[in-house]
Amino acid sequence: MTTIRPARITKVLPDSIAAEIGFEVGDAIVSINGTPPRDLIDYRFLCADEILELEVLDATGKTHHIEIEKDYDEDLGLEFETALFDNLIQCNNRCPFCFIDQQPPGKRSSLYLKDDDYRLSFLYGSYLTLTNLTEREWQRIEAMRLSPLYVSVHATEPEVRIRLLKNPRAGQILQQLKWFQQRRLQIHAQVVVCPGINDGNDLERTLRDLASFHTGEVPTVASVAVVPVGLTKFRPPADELTPVTREKAQQVIKQVRSLQQQFRQNFDYTFAWLADEWFLIAQEELPCESEYEDYPQIDNGVGSIRLFIKQFMQVADELLPPKIPGQKRFTWVVGNAVEQAFQPILERLNSVEGLQVNMQALKSDYWGQNISVTGLLTGHDLLLNLQGQDLGDGILLPTVMLKHGELVFLDDINVNDLARQLDTNIYPVSGIKELIETCVK
C-alpha cells in the first residue's frame, strides 16, 4: 500500500504568498482541498485553483487549517525536500549495464536506489523503461497529460530488449509507443549501445522503428540519443558486455550519420543524435555546433561540450578583464574526456594578464575507466593524481562531481577532508559564471 507523507517544506520564497501567510521551513502540507498530494505534480495541479484549503502540520506537530484566495495558477512560493511524497517507483529490471550495479558496496544508501519513476522523468528528464507502470499510473499519465517522458528504449526487437532488461515485459515497447501515439503524448528516447547485443542491424532497426513514430503534428518520438555503454571495474561478472573500442565507436558514428542524412531528408530534422562520448572514444572531431539544432538531448551528453564552449566564450567576453591585480594560479580539474575540446577555454582564461590556469584532465582509477566524464571523478581520483603537486592558489572543482547541495563526491569523500589532505584550497564552481568569477575575483 502506498503511504503518502506530508510534503515537508525546505524553503519559503521571499515576497511570496506563503511568506506573507507565515509558512516556515519545517512545516508540511498534509492536504490541499481535501486531497493529499502524492508528489510535486499533484501539488502544482491542486494549487492551480483560486481558492485553496490547506491542512498543514507545523514543526511542532500541530495541525493548522488555512484558506488561501489567489489568482489562478499563481504559485505559493514553496519548495520541498523531495519531489515525491509517497514511495519512489523502484526498477524491476536487471540491466547488466545499469550504473547502480556497477558501484562498490558500502557507500551512502541513496547511490543504490534504482528508480524507474515516470514522475521524475516528467519533472526532471530522468529516463525510465515503462516496464514498471501499473494500470493506475498509465491512466494518470493520460489524464494529466504528462508529456514528454524520457524513455530508455535500447532496442525495439522484443527479444533483444528482453535480453537487455532481463524482464519479459520489456518486449512491449512498440505497443507502448502506439499507446503514446494514440493519445498525442510525446517521449524522448535513448539507446545505450552494447556491442554484440543491440548494435549493427539491431541498432538500425531500432532507429528506423523509432523514426516511424516521428510523424504528424505532435511526433510521438520527438528525438533519440545514441549513447555508448559505460562499464566500470565493479560491474557484475559474466554480464556478457564488452567495452566500446575506438573501432566500434567509428563504426557506430558512420552508421548513425548515414541514417541522420535520411532523417533530415524525411523530417527536415536530424531526429537521432550521437552522444559526444562516441567522438571522444573514436578520437574524432566533435560535430559543429549547428548540427545539434535545438539540443533536444543535451542532458544525455549530446552537444553539451559544444554548448559549454559557446556559452563560456559569450560570458567570458562580458566578465573576463584584460588583466587582474597581482598574480593568481589555479588548477582546474576535469575528466580527460574533455581535455582537447576545452583547450580554447583554457587559452581564453590564460589570456588574462596575471592569471594562470593549469588543467588537470584525469581518468578515473576509482571506476577503472580510460575515458572519464568530469561528473564521475571521485575524491580518490583527485587524491591519487594531485597529492604532492604544486596546485597554486587552489583547485577549481566542477560541482557536477558532487552530491547535489552537498560537498561530497561519489565515493563519499568530503571536499573539506580532501582539501586538508592535499593541503590546498578547493573552490567548488557551478557553471561558467562562477568559474570565471572565482578566477578573477
N, C-alpha and C positions, 0 to 999 in steps of 0.2 A: 504493500500500500504506500502511495506517495504521501510524504509528510511535507506540508508547506510551512516553512519557518517565517516568522515576521521579518520584513525587509529592513535590515539594520542600516541606519544612516551613518555614513562616514564623512559627509561634507554637506554643509548648507551654504549655498552660493550667496554672497553678499547682495543686498538690494533685491532679493527675490521675494516671492510670495511667502515661501517657507521661512525666510529670515524675519519678515515682518510679523508673521504669526508667532514666532518664537520657537521654532524647531531647533533642536540641539543635536550635536553629534552624540550617538549612542541611543537616540530614540529609534523606534522601529514601527513600521506600518503593518498593522495586522490585516486590515481590510479597507477597501475603497468601494463605497456604495454597496456594502454588504458582501463583496466578493474578495476573498484573499488572493492577491496576485501571485501567480506561480513563478513569475520571472519578470525581467525588465520589459519584455514585450507586453505582458498583461498590464504592468504598471503604466506604461505610456498610453496604452489603449484606454484604460479606465480613467486616466487623468485628463483625457481629451474633453470630457464633459464640462459644462459650465458650472454645474453645482456638484460639489463633492462632499460626501460624508465619510470622514476618515476615523477608523479606530486605531489609536496609537498607544504603544507602550513606551513610557519614558525609561530612562536608565535605571530608575529605582524599582521598576516593575509595576508602576501604577498605570492604570488604563485611562485614556482620555478620548472623548468623542468630539471631533472638530468638524465644523461645517465651513466650507470654503465656496465663495462665489467668485468666478473669474471669467475671463474671455475664453471662448472655445479654443482648444489646442495650446493655450498659454501654459508654459512649463512652471512647475512649482519651485524648481531650483534645488533639487536634492540629488545626492549621489550615494551609492550603496556599496557595501563591502563586496558584493558579488552580483553578477547578472542573473543568477539562478537562485530562487528562494525555495525550491524543492530539490529533489535529488538530480545530480548530473546523470545524463543518459550514458551508460558505460558501453564500450565497444565489445561485441561478442565475436569479432573476427580474430584470426591468429595469423595475420600477415607476417611473413618471415622478415620483411624489410622494415617493420614497424620500429621507429626510433626508440619507443618506450622500452622495448625488449632488448635493445642494443646498448643498455646502460649497465654500469656496475651496480651491485646491490649495496644497500646501506646508506643511501643518500636521503634527502628530505622526501617525505611521502608524496608531495604534490608532483614530483617528477615521474611518478609511476602511474598516475591517473590516466586511463585510456578513455577519452571521451569520444562519443560519436553522436553529438548533440546538435540537432538541427537549429536550435535557438542560438547557439554560439556561432553557427555557420551564418545565420541571418544577421546577427548583430555585429560580428567581428570578422567574418570571412574565413573562418576555420573550415577545414574540409571534413566531410562525413561521407559514409559509404551508402547510406539509405537501407542497410540491412537490418538495423535495429529498431526501426519505427513500427509502433503499434498502429492499429487502425484509427485509434483516437488521435494519434499525432498526425497521421495523414489528413484526417478531417480538419484538424486545427490549421495545418499549413494552407489548406484550401480556403477555409472560412476567413482566415486573417490575411490571406494573400501574402504569405511570407516568401518574398521573391526579391532578388535572386538568392538561391542557395549555392553553396560551393561543394562539388561532389567529386570524390576520388573514384574515377571510373576504372582506370588502368587497362581494362580490356572489355570489349563488348561481346566477344565469343564466350558463351556461358561457361564452357569447361575451363577455359583459360582463367576467367575471373574467379571461378570457384577454387581453382588451384592456387591462385594468388592470395585470396582472402581466407581460404580454409573454412568456407561457410557455404552450405548448399543454397542459401537464399541469395548469394551473390550473383547467381545466374539470371536474375530477374531484371537486370539493369535496363534492357531495351524496353520492356513493358513499363518500367517506372518512368523512363523518358517520355513514353507515349502518354502516361498519366499527366505529366507536367504540360505536355503539348496540348492536350485536350482542355486544360484549364488556363492556358495562356500564361503559365508561370515559367520563370527562367532559371537556368543554372549556369555556372561557370564550372568547367571540368578540368581535372588534372589526370595525367597519365604518367605514373612512375615507371620508367622503362627498366626492366630486369633482363639483362642479356640471357638469351636462350629460352626465355619463357614468354614474354609478350612483345618482343622486338620483331624486326623483319616484316613478314607478311601479316602477322597479327597486329603490329603497330599500324600498318597501312589500313587494314580492315577497320580497326578501332577509330582512326581519324576520319575515314570515309563514312562510317556509320554515324559518328557524332555530327559530321557536316550535313548529313541528311536531315538533321533536326535544326539546322541553321537556315530556316526559311520563314517566310511570312512577315507580317508587320512586327510581331514580337517573337523573334527567334528563340526556340526553346533552349538550345545550347548556344549561349552568347559567345563563348570563347573556350579554347583549350590550351593548357600549358603542358608541354612535354618536358619531364624532369628526369635526370639520371638517378638511379638508386644510389643511396649513400650507405656505406657499410662501415661499422666500427669493429674494433678488435674484441668487443664484448658480445658480438652477435651470437645467436644460438648455434651450436654445432649442427651439421647436417641440414642446413637451411636451404640447400640447393641453389644458393645465389652466388653469382660471380661478379667481381667489380667491373666497372666500366673502364675499359682501356682507352688509350688515345685513338687506336684504330677504330674501335666501336663508336666512339664519340664522332669521329669523322664520318662514319657510315650513316649514323642517325642524322647528323646535320645535312648531309647530301640528300637523304631520303625525305626528310621533312621539308626542306627547301623546295624540292620538286613539287610536293603536294601544295605548299604555300602558293606557288605560282598558279596552280589550278584553282585554288580557293579565291585568289584575288580576281581571277577572270570570271568566276561564277558569282561571287558576292561583292566584288569591289571592296574586299576586306580580307585581311590575312587569315583571320579565324584561329589558326593554330600557331602557337609560338614556342620556340625553344628557350628553355631557361639559360641564363648567362653561363651556368656552370659547364654546359656542353662545350662552349667555345674555349673555356679555360682548360678543360681536360684535353681537348683536341689541339690546344696551343694555336688556335686560330684567332684572327681579329674579330672583335665583337661587331655585330651589325651596327650600322649607323643609326643615329637617334630617330630619324624619320620612319624607320622600319617598324618601330614599336607602336606607331599610330596613337591610340588613346590609352596606352598602358593598361589594358584590362586585367593583366595577370602580374602586376607589379609586386604583389605580396608573395608570389611564387618565384621571385628572383628573375622575372622576365623583364629585362631593361632597367633593372634597379641600378646597375653600375653607371650606365649612360646617363640616367636621370640624375643620379647623385652628382656626377661631374658637372652636368649642365647647371644644376641648381647651385653648386658650390661657386662656379665662376660668376654667376649672377650676384650672389651675396657678397663674394669677395670684392667685386667692383664697387660695392657700396661701403663695405666695412673695413677692408684691409687698407691701412695707411701706407704711404711710400716708405716710412721708417718709424721705428719706435725708439723711445728714450732708453739708453743703456743697451745691454745685451741679454737675450733670452735664448735658451736652448732646451728643446723638448724631445722626448722620444714618443713617437706616435705608433701605437701597436695596432696592427690589422692582421687579418688572415692572409696567408700567402696567395690565396685565390685572386686578390685584387692588386697584387704588388705592381704589375706592369700597368694595369689600367689606371691606377691612381698616381702615376708619375706626373701628369700635368698638374694635379692638385699640389703635390709636393713642391714642384718647381714654383708654382704661384705663391705658396706660403714663404718659400725661401727667397723670393724676390723682394721681400720686405727687409730693408736695411736694419740690422740689429737682431733679426730673428733667424734662428736655425732650427729646423725640424728634421729629425732623423727618423725614417720609417723603419720599424722592425716588423717585417712580414713573416709571420710564424705559421708553421704547420702544427697540427695537434698530436703531440705524443700521447696525451690522455686518451683520445679516441682512436689513435692509430690510423689517421688519415693523411695521405700525402698532400692532398689539396684541402685546405680548410677555409670555410667561410668565417668571417670575423665573429659572428654570433656564437660559434661553437668553441671558441678558445676558452680555456679554463685558467683558474689561478695556478694550477700545477704547470701548465704550459708556459705561463709568464715567468714563474719562479725558475723553471728549468732553463729557459733561454736567456733571462735577463740578469740573473744573480751574478754579482761581481763586476757588472758592466758600469761604465760611466753613463748615467741616464740623464745628465744635465739637470735642469730645474724640475724635472718630474716627467711622469708618464701621462700622455693623453690617451684615455681609455674610453672607447665607444661603449655606451651603456647597453648596446644590444647583446653584450656578453653577460649582462647581469639580470638577476631576477627582477621582474617589474616592480619598481618602487623600493627596491632594497639593494644594498651593496654586497650582493652575494653572487658568486659565479655558479655555473652548473655543477661544479664538483664540491659545492658548499663552502669553499674558501671565502673568507670575508676580505673585502678590499682593504680595510684598515690593517688587518693582520698581514696581508701581502705587502703593504707599504712599509710596515715595520721590518719585515724580513728582507726586503730589497733596499731598505734604508733610503727611501726617496718619497717624494710627494706623488700621489696619484690623483689625477683630475678626471673624474667621470664626465664625459661630454655627450650630450644628447642632441644630435642634429648638427647641421652646418654652422648655424649662427653661434652656438655655444662653443664649437670647436675653434672658430676664428676669434671670438672674444676672449677665450682662455689664453690664446697665443699672444694677444696684443694688449691685454688689459694691464 
